[in-house]
């Protein structure tokens, strides 16, 4: 499908950017103490004087330097390390290289995604959201759920081998074709920063929703 072109960086020409599912997190690097050295006052040159004529020196306390914290805030875009879907009418078929991810209650299609959040370890997470590009719209309810098992692989996962889903993180009730869908995951990412995590989409309706996979590229 022809999709609206998005520049990768400001000042660049429009190009064929990937429309991969992306987890975007804004985080703050913990402060780093930087010691500022004390100011050293040069000693003036004095003429030769009989030491017995010098006054008793007065001690002056010089306060120690106060560490200045350096705080850096940045946005991290994390691509999935695996994404695929499974369906109940083809229990041994693998869709690891499919260019679309399909979720639908019809044939119980379930989307699985895996993200490596190690880069966020020890960072203060301000916000996090997942961005998905819709290639087939739906008005059915789709639920994003936790998946405790992170050992599955993209090229071997099938419906027969699918890991169980657990708690619902968020739900969406509409998705328009050729648009981005963003879902807030701040709480989930804060709880799992530094780990590898799995997520799944399940549907309660028969109007399927399709996202572009990490194997899909713009205008392909």
GUKOL-695514 format. One record per atom (N, C-alpha, C): x negated, y negated, z; residue number from 1; atom name. Coordinates in steps of 0.001 Angstrom, whole numbers, plus 500000, padded with zeros to 6 digits. Example, Ala and Ser with C-alpha at 12.3 -4.5 7.8 and 13.67 -1.06 7.14 Angstrom:
REM GUKOL-695514
486810 | 505690 | 507800 | 1 | N
487700 | 504500 | 507800 | 1 | CA
486800 | 503300 | 507800 | 1 | C
487150 | 502250 | 507080 | 2 | N
486330 | 501060 | 507140 | 2 | CA
487100 | 499970 | 507870 | 2 | C
REM end
This chain:
REM GUKOL-695514
499156 | 501178 | 500000 | 1 | N
500000 | 500000 | 500000 | 1 | CA
499115 | 498764 | 500000 | 1 | C
499580 | 497662 | 499333 | 2 | N
498827 | 496418 | 499356 | 2 | CA
499078 | 495727 | 500675 | 2 | C
497994 | 495400 | 501384 | 3 | N
498088 | 494775 | 502693 | 3 | CA
497482 | 493391 | 502638 | 3 | C
497932 | 492514 | 503521 | 4 | N
497388 | 491168 | 503580 | 4 | CA
495918 | 491208 | 503944 | 4 | C
495093 | 490471 | 503206 | 5 | N
493655 | 490500 | 503437 | 5 | CA
493302 | 489655 | 504650 | 5 | C
492406 | 490195 | 505522 | 6 | N
491991 | 489507 | 506739 | 6 | CA
490479 | 489338 | 506718 | 6 | C
489949 | 488063 | 506818 | 7 | N
488487 | 487893 | 506858 | 7 | CA
487908 | 488566 | 508085 | 7 | C
486753 | 489198 | 507923 | 8 | N
486100 | 489842 | 509060 | 8 | CA
485531 | 488815 | 510010 | 8 | C
484915 | 487725 | 509487 | 9 | N
484333 | 486694 | 510320 | 9 | CA
484666 | 485333 | 509730 | 9 | C
484691 | 484318 | 510599 | 10 | N
484935 | 482968 | 510112 | 10 | CA
483829 | 482570 | 509145 | 10 | C
484199 | 481926 | 508051 | 11 | N
483212 | 481486 | 507085 | 11 | CA
482926 | 482503 | 506009 | 11 | C
483446 | 483744 | 506150 | 12 | N
483234 | 484768 | 505137 | 12 | CA
484436 | 484820 | 504208 | 12 | C
484190 | 485342 | 503031 | 13 | N
485289 | 485544 | 502102 | 13 | CA
486136 | 486707 | 502557 | 13 | C
487353 | 486736 | 502107 | 14 | N
488257 | 487823 | 502451 | 14 | CA
487706 | 489134 | 501898 | 14 | C
487771 | 490183 | 502676 | 15 | N
487170 | 491443 | 502248 | 15 | CA
488078 | 492589 | 502641 | 15 | C
487690 | 493774 | 502298 | 16 | N
488522 | 494941 | 502593 | 16 | CA
488182 | 495453 | 503979 | 16 | C
488779 | 494810 | 505001 | 17 | N
488495 | 495180 | 506387 | 17 | CA
489245 | 496434 | 506773 | 17 | C
488647 | 497269 | 507618 | 18 | N
489350 | 498466 | 508064 | 18 | CA
490543 | 498104 | 508931 | 18 | C
491583 | 498913 | 508892 | 19 | N
492771 | 498673 | 509709 | 19 | CA
492882 | 499793 | 510723 | 19 | C
491744 | 500147 | 511270 | 20 | N
491619 | 501218 | 512247 | 20 | CA
492329 | 500856 | 513540 | 20 | C
492935 | 501820 | 514238 | 21 | N
493438 | 501536 | 515585 | 21 | CA
492298 | 501004 | 516439 | 21 | C
492538 | 499921 | 517159 | 22 | N
491475 | 499264 | 517897 | 22 | CA
491927 | 498914 | 519302 | 22 | C
491071 | 499176 | 520288 | 23 | N
491330 | 498759 | 521643 | 23 | CA
490485 | 497523 | 521902 | 23 | C
491141 | 496388 | 522178 | 24 | N
490446 | 495123 | 522385 | 24 | CA
490478 | 494781 | 523862 | 24 | C
489301 | 494631 | 524472 | 25 | N
489216 | 494316 | 525902 | 25 | CA
488400 | 493049 | 526106 | 25 | C
488913 | 492146 | 526930 | 26 | N
488178 | 490954 | 527324 | 26 | CA
487644 | 491195 | 528719 | 26 | C
486319 | 491120 | 528878 | 27 | N
485702 | 491463 | 530154 | 27 | CA
484649 | 490448 | 530538 | 27 | C
484364 | 490392 | 531846 | 28 | N
483358 | 489488 | 532392 | 28 | CA
482212 | 490295 | 532973 | 28 | C
480978 | 489978 | 532534 | 29 | N
479798 | 490657 | 533059 | 29 | CA
479556 | 490165 | 534478 | 29 | C
479293 | 491066 | 535443 | 30 | N
479045 | 490651 | 536824 | 30 | CA
477917 | 489633 | 536909 | 30 | C
478018 | 488660 | 537872 | 31 | N
476992 | 487618 | 538002 | 31 | CA
475604 | 488203 | 538250 | 31 | C
474612 | 487570 | 537665 | 32 | N
473218 | 487953 | 537884 | 32 | CA
472512 | 486811 | 538601 | 32 | C
471916 | 487079 | 539760 | 33 | N
471247 | 486020 | 540513 | 33 | CA
469974 | 485586 | 539812 | 33 | C
469869 | 484284 | 539576 | 34 | N
468671 | 483711 | 538962 | 34 | CA
468042 | 482763 | 539965 | 34 | C
466831 | 483051 | 540384 | 35 | N
466171 | 482223 | 541392 | 35 | CA
465516 | 481029 | 540725 | 35 | C
465867 | 479839 | 541203 | 36 | N
465253 | 478613 | 540693 | 36 | CA
464058 | 478288 | 541572 | 36 | C
462837 | 478192 | 541039 | 37 | N
461648 | 477940 | 541876 | 37 | CA
461711 | 476588 | 542564 | 37 | C
461133 | 476508 | 543766 | 38 | N
461075 | 475244 | 544484 | 38 | CA
460240 | 474232 | 543712 | 38 | C
460615 | 472969 | 543838 | 39 | N
459854 | 471911 | 543172 | 39 | CA
458570 | 471671 | 543952 | 39 | C
457447 | 471677 | 543267 | 40 | N
456148 | 471463 | 543907 | 40 | CA
455721 | 470015 | 543680 | 40 | C
455538 | 469277 | 544760 | 41 | N
455127 | 467871 | 544664 | 41 | CA
453606 | 467789 | 544639 | 41 | C
453029 | 467176 | 543614 | 42 | N
451560 | 467099 | 543541 | 42 | CA
450992 | 466279 | 544689 | 42 | C
449823 | 466694 | 545190 | 43 | N
449147 | 465990 | 546287 | 43 | CA
448282 | 464878 | 545707 | 43 | C
448512 | 463628 | 546153 | 44 | N
447708 | 462519 | 545596 | 44 | CA
446242 | 462639 | 546019 | 44 | C
445334 | 462133 | 545185 | 45 | N
443909 | 462132 | 545488 | 45 | CA
443604 | 461033 | 546505 | 45 | C
442941 | 461392 | 547580 | 46 | N
442633 | 460429 | 548638 | 46 | CA
441129 | 460173 | 548697 | 46 | C
440756 | 458947 | 549085 | 47 | N
439315 | 458688 | 549264 | 47 | CA
438797 | 459461 | 550459 | 47 | C
437479 | 459627 | 550529 | 48 | N
436869 | 460347 | 551642 | 48 | CA
437077 | 459579 | 552940 | 48 | C
437688 | 460236 | 553929 | 49 | N
438004 | 459596 | 555204 | 49 | CA
437528 | 460492 | 556320 | 49 | C
437051 | 459885 | 557393 | 50 | N
436637 | 460647 | 558566 | 50 | CA
437845 | 461378 | 559113 | 50 | C
437809 | 462707 | 559210 | 51 | N
438966 | 463461 | 559671 | 51 | CA
439483 | 463018 | 561034 | 51 | C
438578 | 462504 | 561888 | 52 | N
439033 | 462109 | 563224 | 52 | CA
439958 | 460914 | 563189 | 52 | C
439940 | 460181 | 562064 | 53 | N
440792 | 459002 | 561966 | 53 | CA
442154 | 459311 | 561340 | 53 | C
442364 | 460571 | 560922 | 54 | N
443623 | 460923 | 560258 | 54 | CA
444715 | 461177 | 561284 | 54 | C
445954 | 460747 | 560993 | 55 | N
447066 | 461027 | 561904 | 55 | CA
447432 | 462508 | 561853 | 55 | C
448085 | 462936 | 562924 | 56 | N
448534 | 464326 | 562965 | 56 | CA
449570 | 464564 | 561872 | 56 | C
449376 | 465579 | 560998 | 57 | N
450333 | 465807 | 559894 | 57 | CA
451715 | 466196 | 560412 | 57 | C
452708 | 465733 | 559700 | 58 | N
454102 | 466059 | 560037 | 58 | CA
454602 | 467139 | 559092 | 58 | C
455167 | 468202 | 559654 | 59 | N
455680 | 469296 | 558825 | 59 | CA
457047 | 468924 | 558248 | 59 | C
457194 | 469106 | 556957 | 60 | N
458462 | 468810 | 556284 | 60 | CA
459051 | 470114 | 555774 | 60 | C
460281 | 470411 | 556178 | 61 | N
460941 | 471654 | 555756 | 61 | CA
461498 | 471487 | 554346 | 61 | C
461101 | 472373 | 553453 | 62 | N
461618 | 472352 | 552083 | 62 | CA
462654 | 473452 | 551950 | 62 | C
463900 | 473091 | 551646 | 63 | N
464940 | 474130 | 551551 | 63 | CA
464636 | 475124 | 550435 | 63 | C
464987 | 476381 | 550673 | 64 | N
464776 | 477407 | 549649 | 64 | CA
465749 | 477229 | 548499 | 64 | C
465357 | 477740 | 547340 | 65 | N
466202 | 477590 | 546157 | 65 | CA
467462 | 478432 | 546286 | 65 | C
468572 | 477910 | 545784 | 66 | N
469844 | 478636 | 545804 | 66 | CA
470021 | 479395 | 544490 | 66 | C
470227 | 480724 | 544535 | 67 | N
470421 | 481477 | 543292 | 67 | CA
471617 | 480957 | 542505 | 67 | C
471457 | 480853 | 541202 | 68 | N
472538 | 480399 | 540341 | 68 | CA
473108 | 481582 | 539581 | 68 | C
474372 | 481940 | 539808 | 69 | N
474940 | 483092 | 539106 | 69 | CA
475172 | 482796 | 537633 | 69 | C
474841 | 483762 | 536792 | 70 | N
475113 | 483650 | 535364 | 70 | CA
476311 | 484534 | 535036 | 70 | C
477357 | 483945 | 534496 | 71 | N
478577 | 484689 | 534211 | 71 | CA
478835 | 484664 | 532709 | 71 | C
478984 | 485839 | 532124 | 72 | N
479241 | 485938 | 530681 | 72 | CA
480566 | 486638 | 530442 | 72 | C
481392 | 486037 | 529621 | 73 | N
482683 | 486630 | 529287 | 73 | CA
482724 | 486913 | 527789 | 73 | C
483203 | 488083 | 527408 | 74 | N
483250 | 488420 | 525993 | 74 | CA
484383 | 489363 | 525674 | 74 | C
484653 | 489507 | 524391 | 75 | N
485700 | 490395 | 523908 | 75 | CA
485061 | 491596 | 523225 | 75 | C
485543 | 492772 | 523563 | 76 | N
484992 | 494015 | 523025 | 76 | CA
486064 | 494728 | 522202 | 76 | C
485751 | 495051 | 520970 | 77 | N
486657 | 495837 | 520120 | 77 | CA
486127 | 497269 | 520080 | 77 | C
486923 | 498184 | 520565 | 78 | N
486501 | 499575 | 520683 | 78 | CA
487316 | 500442 | 519721 | 78 | C
486644 | 501036 | 518761 | 79 | N
487312 | 501914 | 517799 | 79 | CA
487506 | 503301 | 518413 | 79 | C
488514 | 504026 | 518000 | 80 | N
488694 | 505385 | 518523 | 80 | CA
487558 | 506292 | 518055 | 80 | C
487162 | 507226 | 518909 | 81 | N
486159 | 508207 | 518498 | 81 | CA
486844 | 509433 | 517883 | 81 | C
488166 | 509488 | 517983 | 82 | N
488949 | 510557 | 517354 | 82 | CA
490401 | 510117 | 517302 | 82 | C
491102 | 510451 | 516214 | 83 | N
492554 | 510261 | 516142 | 83 | CA
493144 | 511240 | 515125 | 83 | C
494311 | 511743 | 515423 | 84 | N
494975 | 512715 | 514563 | 84 | CA
496426 | 512848 | 515011 | 84 | C
497179 | 513712 | 514345 | 85 | N
498532 | 514016 | 514815 | 85 | CA
498816 | 515495 | 514576 | 85 | C
499828 | 515998 | 515251 | 86 | N
500239 | 517401 | 515085 | 86 | CA
501740 | 517436 | 514846 | 86 | C
502251 | 518572 | 514321 | 87 | N
503689 | 518711 | 514076 | 87 | CA
504110 | 520156 | 514310 | 87 | C
505328 | 520314 | 514840 | 88 | N
505780 | 521625 | 515298 | 88 | CA
506134 | 522586 | 514173 | 88 | C
506386 | 522078 | 512963 | 89 | N
506726 | 522986 | 511863 | 89 | CA
505482 | 523531 | 511161 | 89 | C
504303 | 523028 | 511534 | 90 | N
503036 | 523521 | 510981 | 90 | CA
502043 | 523636 | 512137 | 90 | C
502242 | 524661 | 512944 | 91 | N
501554 | 524733 | 514237 | 91 | CA
500051 | 524994 | 514140 | 91 | C
499569 | 525457 | 512994 | 92 | N
498128 | 525736 | 512862 | 92 | CA
497430 | 524785 | 511884 | 92 | C
498133 | 523770 | 511416 | 93 | N
497551 | 522825 | 510458 | 93 | CA
496883 | 521665 | 511185 | 93 | C
495701 | 521316 | 510724 | 94 | N
494968 | 520186 | 511295 | 94 | CA
495077 | 518969 | 510371 | 94 | C
495305 | 517771 | 510979 | 95 | N
495444 | 516530 | 510218 | 95 | CA
494376 | 515508 | 510606 | 95 | C
493206 | 516009 | 510989 | 96 | N
492141 | 515145 | 511473 | 96 | CA
491620 | 514126 | 510479 | 96 | C
491752 | 514395 | 509186 | 97 | N
491257 | 513468 | 508172 | 97 | CA
492378 | 512709 | 507469 | 97 | C
493584 | 512801 | 508007 | 98 | N
494719 | 512092 | 507411 | 98 | CA
494526 | 510585 | 507539 | 98 | C
494983 | 509841 | 506554 | 99 | N
494836 | 508390 | 506561 | 99 | CA
495965 | 507694 | 507321 | 99 | C
496987 | 508461 | 507708 | 100 | N
498065 | 507909 | 508526 | 100 | CA
498284 | 508809 | 509737 | 100 | C
498727 | 508200 | 510823 | 101 | N
499071 | 508904 | 512051 | 101 | CA
500586 | 508844 | 512198 | 101 | C
501229 | 510001 | 512298 | 102 | N
502689 | 510056 | 512281 | 102 | CA
503254 | 510492 | 513626 | 102 | C
504245 | 509722 | 514130 | 103 | N
504964 | 510092 | 515344 | 103 | CA
506460 | 510128 | 515017 | 103 | C
507119 | 511217 | 515399 | 104 | N
508518 | 511400 | 515030 | 104 | CA
509084 | 512534 | 515882 | 104 | C
510310 | 512370 | 516365 | 105 | N
510947 | 513459 | 517106 | 105 | CA
511321 | 514605 | 516172 | 105 | C
511561 | 514272 | 514905 | 106 | N
511819 | 515295 | 513901 | 106 | CA
510518 | 516062 | 513655 | 106 | C
510552 | 517371 | 513810 | 107 | N
509347 | 518219 | 513725 | 107 | CA
508344 | 517906 | 514838 | 107 | C
508788 | 517182 | 515832 | 108 | N
507979 | 516868 | 517022 | 108 | CA
506551 | 516456 | 516656 | 108 | C
506437 | 515427 | 515841 | 109 | N
505114 | 514906 | 515470 | 109 | CA
504570 | 514062 | 516621 | 109 | C
503341 | 514347 | 517032 | 110 | N
502700 | 513657 | 518158 | 110 | CA
501340 | 513125 | 517704 | 110 | C
501073 | 511859 | 518000 | 111 | N
499789 | 511241 | 517665 | 111 | CA
498857 | 511354 | 518867 | 111 | C
497594 | 511713 | 518606 | 112 | N
496569 | 511759 | 519655 | 112 | CA
495422 | 510823 | 519286 | 112 | C
494935 | 510068 | 520285 | 113 | N
493800 | 509168 | 520083 | 113 | CA
492852 | 509286 | 521270 | 113 | C
491547 | 509115 | 520996 | 114 | N
490543 | 509196 | 522054 | 114 | CA
489614 | 507986 | 521956 | 114 | C
489350 | 507342 | 523116 | 115 | N
488488 | 506163 | 523167 | 115 | CA
487376 | 506364 | 524200 | 115 | C
486194 | 505843 | 523882 | 116 | N
485066 | 505866 | 524815 | 116 | CA
484953 | 504473 | 525452 | 116 | C
485249 | 504384 | 526755 | 117 | N
485245 | 503105 | 527464 | 117 | CA
483984 | 502901 | 528302 | 117 | C
482918 | 503628 | 527989 | 118 | N
481691 | 503518 | 528783 | 118 | CA
481091 | 502120 | 528746 | 118 | C
481273 | 501403 | 527643 | 119 | N
480707 | 500056 | 527524 | 119 | CA
481318 | 499101 | 528543 | 119 | C
482489 | 499430 | 529081 | 120 | N
483177 | 498551 | 530030 | 120 | CA
482845 | 498863 | 531485 | 120 | C
481972 | 499824 | 531718 | 121 | N
481639 | 500207 | 533089 | 121 | CA
481026 | 499028 | 533838 | 121 | C
481471 | 498815 | 535069 | 122 | N
480994 | 497754 | 535966 | 122 | CA
481354 | 496361 | 535482 | 122 | C
482224 | 496243 | 534508 | 123 | N
482675 | 494925 | 534061 | 123 | CA
484030 | 494596 | 534683 | 123 | C
484275 | 493333 | 534862 | 124 | N
485566 | 492879 | 535364 | 124 | CA
486504 | 492705 | 534171 | 124 | C
487489 | 493575 | 534049 | 125 | N
488401 | 493550 | 532898 | 125 | CA
489458 | 492479 | 533107 | 125 | C
489523 | 491523 | 532193 | 126 | N
490538 | 490469 | 532272 | 126 | CA
491816 | 490867 | 531548 | 126 | C
491671 | 491511 | 530409 | 127 | N
492836 | 491971 | 529646 | 127 | CA
492396 | 493052 | 528668 | 127 | C
493334 | 493894 | 528289 | 128 | N
493045 | 494948 | 527312 | 128 | CA
494336 | 495308 | 526592 | 128 | C
494220 | 495546 | 525308 | 129 | N
495397 | 495920 | 524519 | 129 | CA
494959 | 496801 | 523360 | 129 | C
495865 | 497619 | 522899 | 130 | N
495597 | 498443 | 521726 | 130 | CA
496317 | 497825 | 520539 | 130 | C
495621 | 497758 | 519399 | 131 | N
496182 | 497172 | 518172 | 131 | CA
496321 | 498269 | 517129 | 131 | C
497509 | 498399 | 516573 | 132 | N
497803 | 499449 | 515593 | 132 | CA
498457 | 498819 | 514363 | 132 | C
498042 | 499277 | 513172 | 133 | N
498617 | 498741 | 511938 | 133 | CA
499693 | 499691 | 511430 | 133 | C
500903 | 499169 | 511290 | 134 | N
502054 | 499990 | 510913 | 134 | CA
502151 | 500112 | 509396 | 134 | C
502180 | 501334 | 508897 | 135 | N
502316 | 501569 | 507455 | 135 | CA
503677 | 502170 | 507110 | 135 | C
504436 | 502547 | 508135 | 136 | N
505815 | 503019 | 507934 | 136 | CA
506611 | 502619 | 509171 | 136 | C
507563 | 501686 | 509007 | 137 | N
508295 | 501122 | 510133 | 137 | CA
509338 | 502062 | 510721 | 137 | C
509817 | 501692 | 511914 | 138 | N
510807 | 502509 | 512612 | 138 | CA
511545 | 501654 | 513635 | 138 | C
512820 | 502032 | 513916 | 139 | N
513562 | 501373 | 514993 | 139 | CA
513792 | 502336 | 516158 | 139 | C
513137 | 503484 | 516115 | 140 | N
513246 | 504457 | 517206 | 140 | CA
512304 | 504081 | 518347 | 140 | C
512540 | 504648 | 519524 | 141 | N
511674 | 504400 | 520675 | 141 | CA
510471 | 505322 | 520629 | 141 | C
509274 | 504723 | 520724 | 142 | N
508030 | 505484 | 520756 | 142 | CA
507365 | 505246 | 522115 | 142 | C
506848 | 506294 | 522729 | 143 | N
506228 | 506181 | 524048 | 143 | CA
504740 | 506502 | 523972 | 143 | C
503921 | 505600 | 524549 | 144 | N
502484 | 505820 | 524640 | 144 | CA
502203 | 506476 | 525991 | 144 | C
501572 | 507655 | 525968 | 145 | N
501394 | 508443 | 527185 | 145 | CA
499930 | 508779 | 527454 | 145 | C
499632 | 509064 | 528717 | 146 | N
498309 | 509511 | 529113 | 146 | CA
498125 | 510974 | 528717 | 146 | C
496888 | 511342 | 528408 | 147 | N
496524 | 512736 | 528142 | 147 | CA
495290 | 513033 | 528987 | 147 | C
495433 | 513895 | 529965 | 148 | N
494329 | 514185 | 530885 | 148 | CA
493178 | 514918 | 530203 | 148 | C
493494 | 515759 | 529234 | 149 | N
492477 | 516542 | 528535 | 149 | CA
491773 | 515664 | 527494 | 149 | C
490465 | 515546 | 527605 | 150 | N
489688 | 514781 | 526620 | 150 | CA
488736 | 515674 | 525829 | 150 | C
488915 | 516967 | 525920 | 151 | N
487993 | 517909 | 525268 | 151 | CA
488398 | 518280 | 523842 | 151 | C
489567 | 517837 | 523396 | 152 | N
490016 | 518187 | 522057 | 152 | CA
489170 | 517437 | 521006 | 152 | C
489105 | 518005 | 519801 | 153 | N
488359 | 517370 | 518714 | 153 | CA
489292 | 517075 | 517549 | 153 | C
488952 | 516041 | 516826 | 154 | N
489794 | 515564 | 515731 | 154 | CA
489988 | 516601 | 514624 | 154 | C
488956 | 517357 | 514321 | 155 | N
489016 | 518267 | 513173 | 155 | CA
489494 | 519675 | 513523 | 155 | C
489800 | 519925 | 514802 | 156 | N
490284 | 521267 | 515176 | 156 | CA
491641 | 521239 | 515872 | 156 | C
492127 | 520057 | 516250 | 157 | N
493395 | 519979 | 516983 | 157 | CA
494580 | 520367 | 516104 | 157 | C
495430 | 521217 | 516623 | 158 | N
496671 | 521612 | 515950 | 158 | CA
497801 | 521576 | 516974 | 158 | C
499018 | 521726 | 516476 | 159 | N
500162 | 521737 | 517394 | 159 | CA
500036 | 522884 | 518390 | 159 | C
499541 | 523996 | 517939 | 160 | N
499393 | 525167 | 518805 | 160 | CA
498364 | 524914 | 519910 | 160 | C
497343 | 524089 | 519625 | 161 | N
496269 | 523829 | 520587 | 161 | CA
496417 | 522456 | 521270 | 161 | C
497527 | 521798 | 521078 | 162 | N
497681 | 520421 | 521560 | 162 | CA
497604 | 520340 | 523091 | 162 | C
496947 | 519306 | 523621 | 163 | N
496914 | 519113 | 525072 | 163 | CA
498224 | 518495 | 525552 | 163 | C
498562 | 518731 | 526798 | 164 | N
499810 | 518213 | 527366 | 164 | CA
499717 | 516705 | 527590 | 164 | C
500836 | 516035 | 527424 | 165 | N
500920 | 514608 | 527738 | 165 | CA
501457 | 514450 | 529158 | 165 | C
501204 | 513270 | 529753 | 166 | N
501687 | 513055 | 531117 | 166 | CA
502429 | 511720 | 531217 | 166 | C
502014 | 510853 | 532137 | 167 | N
502765 | 509630 | 532421 | 167 | CA
502836 | 508691 | 531218 | 167 | C
503975 | 508004 | 531112 | 168 | N
504156 | 506991 | 530072 | 168 | CA
503502 | 505688 | 530507 | 168 | C
502681 | 505116 | 529625 | 169 | N
502005 | 503845 | 529904 | 169 | CA
502844 | 502678 | 529405 | 169 | C
503411 | 502837 | 528214 | 170 | N
504204 | 501765 | 527603 | 170 | CA
505115 | 502366 | 526542 | 170 | C
506128 | 501609 | 526147 | 171 | N
507058 | 502045 | 525094 | 171 | CA
507285 | 500899 | 524120 | 171 | C
507518 | 501246 | 522861 | 172 | N
507875 | 500247 | 521857 | 172 | CA
509159 | 500710 | 521179 | 172 | C
509988 | 499759 | 520797 | 173 | N
511289 | 500100 | 520213 | 173 | CA
511448 | 499599 | 518785 | 173 | C
510458 | 498939 | 518279 | 174 | N
510536 | 498525 | 516885 | 174 | CA
509141 | 498404 | 516295 | 174 | C
509061 | 498617 | 515014 | 175 | N
507785 | 498483 | 514325 | 175 | CA
508052 | 498176 | 512863 | 175 | C
507583 | 497020 | 512411 | 176 | N
507818 | 496590 | 511041 | 176 | CA
506631 | 496960 | 510158 | 176 | C
506916 | 497440 | 508970 | 177 | N
505883 | 497867 | 508047 | 177 | CA
504937 | 496714 | 507707 | 177 | C
503657 | 497044 | 507530 | 178 | N
502610 | 496096 | 507155 | 178 | CA
502413 | 494986 | 508198 | 178 | C
502555 | 495336 | 509468 | 179 | N
502283 | 494392 | 510552 | 179 | CA
501443 | 495083 | 511620 | 179 | C
500778 | 494276 | 512440 | 180 | N
500026 | 494796 | 513576 | 180 | CA
500944 | 494908 | 514779 | 180 | C
500770 | 495959 | 515547 | 181 | N
501503 | 496138 | 516806 | 181 | CA
500493 | 496150 | 517935 | 181 | C
500711 | 495303 | 518944 | 182 | N
499814 | 495242 | 520089 | 182 | CA
500543 | 495713 | 521344 | 182 | C
499860 | 496532 | 522142 | 183 | N
500437 | 497070 | 523374 | 183 | CA
499462 | 496794 | 524512 | 183 | C
499951 | 496191 | 525589 | 184 | N
499084 | 495849 | 526708 | 184 | CA
498660 | 497107 | 527473 | 184 | C
497347 | 497247 | 527673 | 185 | N
496793 | 498401 | 528401 | 185 | CA
495852 | 497960 | 529526 | 185 | C
496021 | 496731 | 530001 | 186 | N
495084 | 496183 | 530978 | 186 | CA
494938 | 497080 | 532206 | 186 | C
496036 | 497474 | 532815 | 187 | N
495989 | 498289 | 534032 | 187 | CA
495303 | 499628 | 533759 | 187 | C
495659 | 500261 | 532651 | 188 | N
495086 | 501563 | 532301 | 188 | CA
493584 | 501458 | 532074 | 188 | C
493149 | 500430 | 531349 | 189 | N
491725 | 500273 | 531050 | 189 | CA
490937 | 499938 | 532316 | 189 | C
491490 | 499120 | 533200 | 190 | N
490814 | 498817 | 534463 | 190 | CA
490578 | 500094 | 535263 | 190 | C
491569 | 500978 | 535272 | 191 | N
491474 | 502217 | 536037 | 191 | CA
490504 | 503226 | 535410 | 191 | C
490243 | 503077 | 534102 | 192 | N
489445 | 504078 | 533393 | 192 | CA
488173 | 503533 | 532746 | 192 | C
487803 | 502297 | 533068 | 193 | N
486580 | 501725 | 532498 | 193 | CA
485380 | 502593 | 532856 | 193 | C
484577 | 502910 | 531855 | 194 | N
483413 | 503770 | 532054 | 194 | CA
483649 | 505216 | 531682 | 194 | C
484888 | 505559 | 531328 | 195 | N
485230 | 506945 | 531009 | 195 | CA
485664 | 507113 | 529560 | 195 | C
485764 | 508357 | 529123 | 196 | N
486406 | 508693 | 527855 | 196 | CA
487869 | 508995 | 528154 | 196 | C
488785 | 508413 | 527389 | 197 | N
490217 | 508574 | 527667 | 197 | CA
490955 | 509071 | 526426 | 197 | C
492056 | 509782 | 526661 | 198 | N
492928 | 510240 | 525577 | 198 | CA
494314 | 509647 | 525764 | 198 | C
494942 | 509313 | 524641 | 199 | N
496300 | 508780 | 524633 | 199 | CA
497125 | 509527 | 523598 | 199 | C
498440 | 509497 | 523756 | 200 | N
499323 | 510156 | 522787 | 200 | CA
500582 | 509334 | 522590 | 200 | C
501106 | 509354 | 521371 | 201 | N
502401 | 508746 | 521057 | 201 | CA
503417 | 509849 | 520828 | 201 | C
504560 | 509749 | 521536 | 202 | N
505688 | 510651 | 521319 | 202 | CA
506921 | 509817 | 521025 | 202 | C
507874 | 510399 | 520299 | 203 | N
509080 | 509671 | 519901 | 203 | CA
510334 | 510361 | 520424 | 203 | C
511358 | 509531 | 520714 | 204 | N
512649 | 510080 | 521138 | 204 | CA
513684 | 509970 | 520030 | 204 | C
513261 | 509447 | 518865 | 205 | N
514182 | 509289 | 517740 | 205 | CA
513676 | 509985 | 516493 | 205 | C
514546 | 510076 | 515489 | 206 | N
514199 | 510764 | 514246 | 206 | CA
513800 | 509823 | 513116 | 206 | C
513585 | 508562 | 513452 | 207 | N
513078 | 507607 | 512462 | 207 | CA
511597 | 507413 | 512757 | 207 | C
510767 | 508126 | 512022 | 208 | N
509340 | 508184 | 512331 | 208 | CA
508597 | 506873 | 512143 | 208 | C
507543 | 506703 | 512929 | 209 | N
506664 | 505534 | 512846 | 209 | CA
505269 | 506017 | 512471 | 209 | C
504642 | 505365 | 511477 | 210 | N
503310 | 505761 | 511022 | 210 | CA
502334 | 504606 | 511193 | 210 | C
501135 | 504929 | 511715 | 211 | N
500047 | 503966 | 511858 | 211 | CA
498904 | 504347 | 510919 | 211 | C
498101 | 503356 | 510550 | 212 | N
496870 | 503645 | 509813 | 212 | CA
495877 | 504307 | 510764 | 212 | C
495217 | 505352 | 510310 | 213 | N
494247 | 506064 | 511142 | 213 | CA
492860 | 505446 | 510985 | 213 | C
491896 | 505975 | 511720 | 214 | N
490524 | 505479 | 511598 | 214 | CA
489894 | 505897 | 510277 | 214 | C
490533 | 506798 | 509545 | 215 | N
490054 | 507197 | 508220 | 215 | CA
490708 | 506385 | 507109 | 215 | C
491552 | 505409 | 507488 | 216 | N
492234 | 504582 | 506508 | 216 | CA
491546 | 503238 | 506400 | 216 | C
491404 | 502743 | 505160 | 217 | N
490794 | 501450 | 504933 | 217 | CA
491722 | 500576 | 504108 | 217 | C
491520 | 499281 | 504259 | 218 | N
492381 | 498321 | 503597 | 218 | CA
492419 | 498539 | 502090 | 218 | C
493635 | 498458 | 501536 | 219 | N
493871 | 498569 | 500087 | 219 | CA
493483 | 499954 | 499549 | 219 | C
493272 | 500914 | 500425 | 220 | N
492921 | 502271 | 499942 | 220 | CA
494186 | 503057 | 499665 | 220 | C
REM end
